[in-house]
Amino acid sequence: MVNIKDVLKIGFAYTGVVVGAGFSTGQEILQFFTNNGFISVFAVLLSGLLLLFTGKWTADVGYDLKSESHVESIMNIFGPVFGKIIDYILAFFLYGVAVIMIAGAGSTFYESFGTPPWLGALLLVIAVYITLNLNFNKIVIVLGAVTPYLLGVVIIIAVITYFNSPLALTEADQFAKPELTVNGAWWWDAITYSGFTIAVAFSFLTMMGSDSKSRKTAGYGGIAGSIIILILMLLINTGILSRLDAVNDVALPMLLLGNEIHPLLGILLGIAMLLVIYNTAVGMLYPFLIRFFTPKSNGYNILLPLSLILGYILSFAGFADLVGTVYPVMGYLGLILGAGLFIKWIALMGNKKNRSKVQ
């Protein structure tokens, strides 16, 4: 019997890792989807369907292999030679996204509360350092706790914006700027985004799957998280689409929508954005660290502060520029991971059929 609480624990934590700076602010949804115009609704649905498969299977693989890090899963899928290349590339991008989260914290603190970006980034670094000294189960609980709050705030903002906006969704095309999207083709943007999402979540989701009580719990947790992410994508895309005439002029589109409704909503969203930025920073840096050292070891205790100090320095490159540069490339890495997962799934189905024929 699958425990719903265990499933939601995985689903909320998975969501918490994925919906970091660009997602919660609307910046990455704008760049990958909304600027394609009304067709972006179908792009979101396509991306969400791909996530349902990859989210479930990643958690399943983690459970099957009892992975302490993403290394075991990648080697199992791609073999020792190609797997090692993917492993190091993924570790590099995990750290890259963590740096983007630090930059995103600086931008969000500044846009929401007028705090200097350097101070906002520093506060995140301190919070991440404290959290990554906890054990894994406590980290998962911390990551999952933010998701219901974010979901509630985004629903309120998206629904009110949709009903109050003078711009109909079908009229948004006149303000669409496909040239500002990642690839320019809506369907390829959707596929690339699903790749980016699985690349972001792969390491942490395999560890959550490994820590699950059963394979079904792991798989259902991956599905639950994918559904929550799809709902959030649809809500944010719809809200931004309703104000596509204005959102391209701001760094944090969802914050603009919240402040237009009421300043209090802007504050609540600002808090939500900071919390999920923190979530993703933790969710990226933890698998990066344990790729090289076991938790709480001397190497871990040295690499943790060093990586945060370097990340803080690198974050001054700027949030929006980092999103536009790192995320698309990471999307292609995720597509390779997704293709490997699909081939592995086909092989597993074939083995099951052969076993059933023998019996």
N, C-alpha and C positions, 0 to 999 in steps of 0.2 A: 504494500500500500504506500503510495507516494504522499509525503507530508507537504501540504500546500505552503506552509511556512518556510520549509527548506527550499522549495521551488522559487518562491518570491524573494527569498534572501539572495539567491543567485541572480534572479532576473533584475532586481533592483540594483545590485552591485554592478552587474554587467552594464546596465543603463548608465549608472553613475560614472563608470570609467569612460564611456563613449561620449556622453554629452558634455564635453568640456567647453573651453572658451569660445571657439567659433560656432559651435552648435547652439549653445544657450543664448548667445548674443544675436544669432541669426546671420552672422557674417558668412559662415561656410554654407549654410542653406541658400543664401543669396547667390553665392559664387557658383555653387554646383547645380542649383535648381531654379530659383525664382526668376532670375534674369532671362530664362528661356520663355517666360510668359505663361499663359494658361496651361500649355502642355506640360508645365512643371508638375502639375498634379499627378499626371500619369507617370512622369519620371520618378516621383517619390514612391508611387505604388510599385513600380518595377524594382527599384532599389530595395524596398522593404521585403518583397518576395524573395530576393536573393539572400537577404539577411536572415530570413527564417531558416533557410537551409544551412548556411554557414555557421550561424549561431548555435544551432542544435548539434551539428556534427563536431564543431570545435570542442564543445563541452563533453560530448561522448568520447572523443579521442583522448581528452585529458583524463577521464575516468578510467578508460581501458588501460592506459599506459601508466597511471598513477604518477603523472609528471610533477616533478619538483620545480621545473621551469619549462619554458617553451622548447628547450633543446630536444627532449625525448620525442615530443610530438613531431617536430620538423624532421628529425632524422628518420622516424618511422614512415613519414609521408614521402620524403624526397631522397632518402638514402644518404650514406655518409659523406659523399663528395659534394653534390649539389646542395645537400642539406646544410652543410657547414657554411657555404656561401650565403644561403638564405638566413641562416642563424645570425651571422655577423651583421648583415644588412639590416635585419629586423632590430637587433640591439641598437644599432646606430640611430634608427628612426625612432625607437622608443625614447631615447634620450632627446632627440630633436623635438618631439612633441612635448616632452616635459619642459623644455626651454620655452616653447611657444606658450605653454600654460603660465609660466612665470611672467612672460611679456603680457599675456592677456590679463593677468591679475593687476599689473600696473595700469593698463588702459582702463580696465573696469573700475578700479578704485578712483581713478581720475575723472572718468565720465559720470560716475554715479555720485561720488561724494566730494569731488574736488581735491582729493588727496594727491600729492606728487607721485608720479608713476614709480619712481625709485623706491618710495616707501611702501606702496602697495605690493610691489614685487618682493620686497624684503620680508614683509609680513607673511606672504605665502611661503617663502623659503623656510621661515622659522616653523610655521605650522606643519609643513611637510616633514621637516626634520624630526619633530616630536612624534608624528604619527608613524613614521617608518622605524621607530624604535619599539613599536608594539608588535605582538604576535599576529600571525596571518588571519586568524579568525576574527580578531578585533578589528583589523583593517577592513575586512569584508563587511562587517556590521556598520562601520563608520561610512563606507562608501554607499551602502544601500539606503541609509537613513535620509539622505538628501532627496532621493528620487520622487517620493510622493509630494513633497513640498514644491519642487520644480514643476511637476505635472499640474498641480493645482493653479499655480501662478500663470503658467503658459496658457492653460485652458481659458482662464478669465480674460487675459489680454487678447488672445486670438479671436474668441467669440465676440467680445465687445467691439473690437476693431472691425471685424467682418460686417456686423450689423449696422455700425455707425458710419462706415466709410462711404462717401459718395461715388467711389470708383468700384464698378462691378468687376468681378473676377474676369469675365469674358472681355472686358475693355482694357485689361492690364497690358495686353500685347503692344499697345501704342507707346508704353513706357519701358518695355522690355529691352534689354541690352545684351543679346546673346554673345556679342564680342567680349563682354566682361566675364563670361562664364569660363570654366576651366578648359573645356574642349570645344565648345561651340555647337555640338550636336547633343540634343537633350537626352537621347537614349544612351550615348556613350558617357555623358556626365553622370547619369544614374548608375551605370555599371561601375564606373571609376569610383564613385562615392561609396558604393557597397564594398568595393575592394579596400578603400581607405578605412572604413569602419571595422572590417574584420582584421586588418593589419593592426589597428589600435587595440582591439579587444583580444586578439589571439592569445597573447602571452598570459594575461590575467585570467581569461576565461578557461584556458586549459588547466590552470592551477585550481580554479574554483570547481571544475569538473572532477579533478583528481581528489579534491577534498570532500566530494559529495558522498552521501550514504548509499546511493544506488545509481545505476546507469540511467534509469528512467528519471530520477530526480535531476541529474545533470542535464539530460536532454531537454526535459520540460522547462528547466531554468533558462536554458539557452533560448528556447522558443518564447517564453514569457518576456525575457529581456528584449528580444527582437520585436515583439508586438508593441511593447511600450515605446521603443525607439521609433517605430513606424508611426504610431499615434502622435508622438511629439513632432516628428518631421512634417506630418500633414498639417498639424495645428500651426506650427511656426511658418511653414510655407504659405498657408492660407492667409495668415495675418499679414505677412510681408507683402504678399501679392495684392492685398487690399490697399496697400499704401506704396505701390511700386513707383508712384510719381515722386516719392520723397526719399525712400530708403537708400538709394545709391549715393546720397550726399552725406551720409553719416557712417561712422565706424561701427556703431552698435545698433543695428536696425530695431531689434526687439525693445531696447531701452527707449528708443524714440516712440514706439507705439505705447509703451507703458506710461510714459510721461504725458503723452497726448490725452490719455484717458483721465489720469489723476496722478499727481506727484507721489502719492503714497504707493501706488502700483509700481512706479519707477524705482522707488526705494526697495520694495519687496523683491522686484526682479533683480535689482543690483545685488542684493544679498544672495539670491538664488544663483546668479551667475558666478559669484565669488566662491560659493560652496561647490559648484560642479567643476569649476576650474581647479579648485583644490583636489577634488575627487580624481580628475584625470591626471593631474600631476603625480599624485600618489600611485595611481594605477599604471602609469608609465614607468616611473622611476623604480618601483619595487621589483618588477620582473627584470629590469635592466641590471639592478644591483645583484640579484640572486643568480643572474646568468653567470656571474663571475665568482661570487662568494656566497657561502651559506649564511642565512640570517644570524645576526649577532656575533659573527666571527670577527677577528681582528681586521681582516681585509674589508669586510662589510662596513665596519665602524670607521674605517679610514676613507673608503670610497664614497660613502654617503655625504659627509660634509664637503669633500672636494668636488663632487659632481654638482652639488647645490651652489657652491660658490662660483664655479665656472658657468653654470647655467644662468645664474643671476647676471654675470657680466655679459654673456651672449644675448640675453633677453633685450638689451638696449638696441638691437637691430630693428625692433618695431614689430608689433603684433600683426597687423594686416598684411605686411610684406612677407612675414614668415609663413602665414597661412597660405598665401597664394603660391609660395615657392615649395614648401615642404609637403603639404597635403596631397597635391596631384601626384607627385613622385611616389609617395607612400601608397597611394591608391593603386598604382601598377604593381607594387609589391604585394598588396592584398589580393589582387586578381590572380597572381601566381599561387598564393596560399589557397584561394578559393578553388582554383583549378585542381590543385593537388588534393584537396578535400573531396572534390567531386569524383576524381578518378579512384580515390581510396574507397569511397562509398559504393561505386559501381563494382569494384573488386569484392567488397564485402557482400553485396547482394548476390553476386555470382557464386561465391562460396556457400552462402546459405541455400541457394537453389540446388547446388551439387550435393550438399549434405542431405537435403530432404529427399533427393532422388535415390541416394544410397540407402536411406532408411526405408 
